Amino acid sequence: MAGRPHVAVLGSGILGTSTALFLARRGAAVTLVDAAPEPFSQASRWNEGKIHLGHLYAADPTRRTAARLLPGGLAFKDLVEQLTGRSLDDVVTAHDDTYVVHRSSIVPAEDVGAYLGAVTGLAASLPGADRYFVGLSRARVRRLRRAELAADYDTEQVVAGFRVPERSVATNPVADRFVAALAAEPGIGLLLGARVTGVRHRDEGGHGPLVVATDRGEVGPHDFVVNALWEGRMAVDASLGLGPRARWSHRYRVALFLRTRSPVSVPSSVVVTGPYGDVKAYTERDFYVSWYRPGLLAEGAGLAPPPVPSLTAVDRHRIQAEILGELGRIVRPVGQLAAAAEQVRVNGGWVFALGRGPLDDRRSTVHRRTVSASAGAAATSRWTPGSTRRAPGSHSGWRTRSSRPPGEAGRRGRRACGGYPS
């Protein structure tokens, strides 16, 4: 980059934080802006941590979704370890996922098996196949024998099971490592607790540097603005005249983050294909458990997401009971988690999904003056609620481009992609 560009990155989840760190280490001055009181405290911290290879999207027989996800999934480990300076080996699930096909699945079991095999074969053929958490160059999908299926699953509801070489990471420790990396990066400033309401050109006529409007005042000017928000991303784009290029939906989902008093053996399982749920066993005592319907608190298709209802202690207890009950009827060992639970947290965040259109539309939006050789890095002055320093800059001729986080999964829609991802 020529000179030192000043960049505002909107959103402090994995997309915004990764972009900020990459740019800061390339010499940019970056301000990370978010409504959250702490970075990495929303959906990027509270999710199942699946590092997608595309196995989930069996309702897309073209496999284009999987082909789109695979490069990010293969690169995820290397990139996150580079960004955080820590190995991920101690926070990844120890065993392959088991995809179990529900009797009412929108994709028949034989088709699911064929799809999983094809996607695994595609992953094995790529140059970076062995950069994943397990070597994929020789990986195969294995269908569970009837006795194996019956040992852990209700075969009245589950008609088939497939072991696939896909893993997940425990998102809370990964989030902590990103937060530490942000704190250690002198080029990144934080403006937290400030909800972004729009972006505008400083000069009249739609020219010149960009200013970010927040509920705490304006921030800028900036040479570039990277919109890496989940909540409110499209409304912010619209403030600069950038309309959505596909149908979309907003969904706010919660799940259970559960720790047991003693070890419990539960297979990491995904119920497919439809509005079901899954369980992740990060260790023998740390688990993620979800079921779609009780975990869905709000959804809408407006330009801005709908309000999220506040949860009382009674609400949280009900959601916990329903999720454990629904999934436990299918994945039997889940029933042991309720009795062994030492701590259960009901938490989650916004899922922003595009229904139709190119997957590129789900990337972050970058408003910028020129196309430079490096589109994915950021740096900042130190900017906190108690101390504010402005980043000077004055440029014109802005245009739009996209950037993408490591391993971030584009979603094409519920039925098109195999649907209802968490």
Number of C-alpha atoms within 10 A of each C-alpha: 12 8 7 13 20 29 32 34 30 29 29 31 24 24 26 28 27 25 28 34 25 20 25 27 18 17 19 25 28 32 32 29 29 25 19 17 13 14 27 26 18 21 21 22 22 25 24 27 21 20 25 23 28 27 24 24 30 28 25 21 18 11 19 14 26 28 15 17 21 27 20 21 26 26 18 21 20 15 17 21 16 12 18 21 13 14 13 17 12 13 16 20 23 19 19 17 23 23 26 29 25 25 17 13 20 18 22 18 21 12 13 27 22 13 23 26 20 18 24 25 17 18 27 18 13 14 11 17 23 17 16 22 23 17 13 22 18 13 17 17 18 15 18 16 11 12 10 11 19 18 12 15 23 16 18 10 15 21 20 23 28 24 20 22 23 24 22 22 24 26 22 19 14 24 21 16 19 26 19 13 18 25 14 11 17 16 23 27 26 25 27 19 18 18 19 26 18 20 23 20 18 19 13 8 7 14 16 21 26 30 21 23 19 18 12 13 11 16 21 22 24 29 26 26 26 27 27 29 23 25 22 21 22 22 21 25 20 14 14 15 11 13 13 15 13 15 13 20 17 22 22 23 27 28 29 26 24 20 22 19 13 12 13 20 13 21 20 25 22 22 23 30 30 20 17 20 24 25 27 26 26 23 19 16 19 20 24 23 26 29 27 21 16 17 22 16 19 15 18 14 15 12 18 15 23 16 11 14 9 7 12 9 8 9 12 17 13 12 23 24 13 17 22 21 17 19 22 21 14 21 29 17 17 25 17 15 25 18 10 16 16 13 13 19 15 20 17 24 22 23 18 23 24 23 18 16 15 14 20 16 18 25 18 24 25 23 24 23 21 15 12 10 8 10 18 20 22 30 31 29 22 21 19 16 12 6 10 14 14 14 19 13 17 15 17 17 11 19 12 15 14 17 18 21 20 20 23 19 23 23 28 27 23 20 17 17 25 26 22 20 20 25
